[in-house]
Amino acid sequence: MKELFITETRARLRTWLAIGYALFIVYASLSPFTGWREQGLNFTEVLAAPLSLTYTAFDTIVNLLSYLPFGLLAGLMLRARFGAPISAMLALCSGVLLSAGMEYLQMYLPGRISSNMDLLSNSAGALAGTLLAMSMSSRTRIFSRMTHWRGSLFQHGKEMDFGLALLVLWIFGQINPSLPMLGNVFISEAARQPFVMLPPAPFDMWESSAVALNLLMLGTLMLTLLRVPRNTITVLPVVLSVVALAKFITAALLLKSWALLLWINSEAVLGMLLGMLLLLAMLWLPRSAAIVSGAAVALGYFVIVNFVFDDNTPAAALSIYHWHYGHLLNYSGLAQTIALIFPLLLLFHLWRTRKV
């Protein structure tokens, strides 16, 4: 079958996504990045240890699934520039080297266990993702349709590729069910006394303001990405619906039954209504004025999140989960980190697109 011609624009987007996922792996593997010290371990001894020493079926499956997307994204990124055999070899080597690097560094973190079984399962996941990428790259009809759809909806250019990667990052950070819809404060009050009637909590207007600003940041990003900016008013509800569905699914999988819909609260609902009204007004502004307004919104959100809200750590939400494995703090911590850095990344994107 004739190979699909891959444009430089698609290659750039795949590169951003692969780099972003690699950073996610680094965060999940090394968080919270404290307590580094020599523990008398030798990496060659870790590699030579019996595989059964640290084997559990759950960890093996999780590690395999964690590295499968990296192998997929790295394979697609490299396939945009090289032939299939070279792309597959380089993608697999990247996955193995990334995993080996994480296992080596984990020897210096007391809360982590460096394991040759993890390295093996991570490498197997990278291999599976790489093979999937090579299979997908030969399906020209599917990629042709995706390229046509993207070209008809979004603008092209390296600035837009970064913006699309930023959109994916925002969605990933929002699916955590211990955060309210578009919110930044972890759900914890109901978790302290789940079976006791709590007094009505005072309405938090700051939280509603943060939700509204978060929605406006997303709307500003969509304004810069779409070929027809006014389509934002129809595309945005689709993105929010995807986020809401993902939140519901992750809540059903991870949260206790009584906490299933805690991510929908009055502050979030009011904030979304205010945000949509303000976004409608922003659509009537000239492009330059809309970008300036979006920058002001991003700065306002950054100030509220960092200087107005009380300290609210991911650990505050642990008791609403029924998931008992040790991945939740990393998952919630990453969501919080994304929420904190997103406005800064959006400011960088708006600065780059101000003259596009």
N, C-alpha and C positions, 0 to 999 in steps of 0.2 A: 504494500500500500504506500502510496506517495506520502512522504512526511509533510506535515503542516509547516508552512513558513511562519516563524515566530518573530514578531516585531520587537524592536528594542524597548518599546514602552512596556510590553508584557514582561520582558526580562527584568526590567527595573522593579516592577511591582512584585514579582516573585522574589527578587533579592531582598526587598524591604521585609516581606513576610517571613522569609527564611531567617534573616537576622533577628527579627522580633521574636520568633519562636526560640531561637538559640538563647537569647537573653532571658526568656521565660524559664528555660531549663536551668540556666545558671542561677537564677533567683531561687527556684524551687529546690535546687540541690544544695545551695550554700547559705540560704537565709537561716538565721538573722545576721550573718556576717560578723559575729562577735565570738569571743572566747578562743581565738586561735592560739594554739600552743603545740609544741612537740610532744607526741605521746609515745615515742619509742617504737613506732611502726615502720616497717620496711615494705615498700610497694611491691617488690618482687616476692616477698613472703605472702602478701595479700593475694597476688595472682596465682601463687602455687598452692594455696590452701584448698582443702577438699570442697567441692562445690556444695555438698550437702550441709556444710557447716552453717551457712547463712540462708539456705533455701527455704522459702515459703511460697506456696502457689499464688497467694494474693500479691505479694511484692513482685513476683515474676511477671504476672499479667499486667500490673500497673506500669512497671518499667517498660515492658514491650509496647504497650499502648502509648506511653508518654513519648517515646522516640519515633514512633511510626509517623506522626505528622512532620517531624523534622526531616526524616528520610524522604518523605513525599515532597515537601517544599524545596529541600536542597536538590533533589533529583530534577524537579521541574525547572528550578533556577538554572542548573547547569545544562539541562537539555536545550535551553534557549540559546546556548552558545557552542555546545559540542555535540558530537555524535552520541548515540545511545550507549555503546560500551564504555567510553571514557566518562560519560556523565554518571553512569551507574557506579563505576569504580570510585570516582571522586566523592560522590555523595555518601557511599558506604564508608569510605575512609574518614570523611568529615564526622559522621555519626560516631564511629569507633573512637576517634581522637577526642571528640567532645566528651563522650562518656568516660574515657580513661582520665581525662583532665579533671572531671568532677570527682571521680573516685579517688584520685590522688590527693586533691585538696581536702576531701572529707576526712582524710587521715589526721588532719590538724584541727578538726572540729569535734570536741568531746561529745556533742549531742548527735553525731552522725556515725554511721558504720560503713567503712570502705569494704566493698565486697566484689570478688571476682564474678559471683553469680549475677550481681547487678550489671556489671560490665557486659556479660554474655547476653543477658536478656535485653539490655539497651541496644546492643549491636544487632540482635535479632529484629528488634522493632525498626531500627534504621534500615536494615536490609529489606524488610517487608514494605516499608514506605517507598524505598528506592525502586523496587520492582513494580509497585503500583504506579509510580510516576512514569516509568518507562512504558508501561502498558497504556496509560492515559495519553501519553504524547503521540501514540500511533493512531488514536481515534480522532481523525481529522474532522469529521462531521460535527462532533460535540464541541471541539475547540473553535470551529468556525462559527457556530451559533453563539457561543459565549463571547467571542470577539466582536461579533456583529452587535450583540445586545449591549456590551459595554461601550462600544463606540457610539451607539445611538443615544445612550443615556448620559454618559460621563464625558468630560473633556479629556484631551490627551496632553501629555507632557510630563516631564520629570516631577514638576510640582504636584500634579494631580496624582501621580503614582504614590508619592509620599502621603497625600491626603487620603487616598483610599486605604493605605496601610494604617493610617491614624484612625479611620473609621472602624476598621476591624479591631484595633486595639481598644477603642472605646466600648464596643459591643462586648468584647471579652471581659473587660473590667466590670461591666454592669450585670453579668449573669449571676453573680454571687447572691444567693437568696437571703443572706444575713444583712444585706444592705437594702434599704427601702428603694422603691422604683425611682431611679435618677438621683438617689440620695447618697450621702457620704458618711452618715453616722450609723455605726453598727447597732443592730437591734439587740437590746440587752435587758431593758426594764422588765418586760413580761417574763423573761427567762428566769429572773431571780425567784419569783414566786408563781410558777405556772398554774398552780391549783388554788391560789388564793385570790379573791376579788381585790384588785388594786384600785386605789382612788383614781379618778380621772386625771390624767396628766395634763398640765397646762399646754395649750397649743403653742408650738414653737414656730414663730414667724420666720426666724432665721433659717430653719430647715426648709420651709416652703420657698424662701428666697433662693436658697442654694439649688433646689430642684428646678426652679424656673430658669436660673442662670445656666444650669447644666443643659437643659433643653435648648436654650438659646445658643449655647456653644455648638451643640450638635447641628442646629439649624443653620448657623453661620458656616460651618464646615460643608454642609450640603449645598449651600448657595454657591460656594466656590467650586464645587466639583461638578455640578449638573450643567449640561449644555443649556438647558432652559431653567434658569433659577427659580421661576415660579412653580416649577414642578416639585419644589421642596415641600410644599403644603400637602402633596399626595404621597411623596416618597417617605417623608418623615414618619407618618403613622405606620407605614409598613415596617420600618426599622424598629420603631417602638413596640410593635406587635411581636416581632421576632424576639426582641429582648424579653418581653413579658412571657412569651411561651417558654423561652429558655429558662427564665427564672422559675416558672411553675414546675418545669420538669426537674430542675436541680433541687428545688425545695421538696418535691415529692420523693426524690432519691435520698436526700441528705438530712432533712429536718424532721423533727418529731411531728406527729400528726396534728397536734394542736397549734403548731407554729407554721402550718403550710402557707397561710396567706398573710403572715405578719409583714411582708414586704409591701403590702398595699395599706397605706395609712392616710389619714386626712391631710397631713402636711404635703405628702407627695401628690395627692389628687389636686389640691389647690395650686400647688406649684406648677403642675403640668398645664392646668387651665390658664394660669397667668402667663406661662411661657408661650403657649400657642397664640394667645392674643397679642403679645409683644412681637412674636415672630411674624404674624400677619402684618403688623405695622412696619416691620423691618423690610418686608418684601417690596414696599413702595419706595424705599430709599434708593438713590443711585448706588451703583456697585461700590464706589470708593467710600461712600458714607456708611454702607452696610458693613464693610470690612473694618472701618474705624469703630463702629458700634460693637462689632463682634470682639475686637481687641479689648474694648472697655469691659465687656461682659466677662471675658476670660480673666482679666485682672481682678474684677470684682469677686468672681468665684474663688480665685486663688486666695484672696484676702480673707474671705469668709471662712473657707475651709481651714486655713492655717492659723488665723488669729482671732476668730470669733468662737468657733466650736471648742468645747472642752476636749481634753485628751480622751480619745475613744479608741482603744486598741482592739485588734482582731480577737484577742482572748475573751473580750466581753461577751461575744456571741456564742462561745463554745457550747454552752448548756442548752441551746435550742436545737443542736444537732443530735441525731441518733447514730452518726458515723463515728466509730471509735478508733479509727486508725490515725496515724500521726501526720496526715497531710493537710489538715484543715487550717492550721495557723499559716502555712505557706500560701494556701489558696486565698484566704482572706487577706493576708498581708500583701499579696500581689495585687489584689483588687484595690486595696487602699492606696498602694503606691501608684497605680495607674490613675486613680482619681486625683492624686496630688500633682502628678507631672503632666496630665493631659492638657490643662490650660496653658502651660509653658510651651508644649509642643504645638498647640493650636496657634499661639502667638507667632511662633517661628513659621508655621505654614502660611498664616495670613500675611506676614511680611514678605514671603517669597512670591505670593500670588497677587500682590497689590497692583502690579502692572500687567498682569496676564489678561 
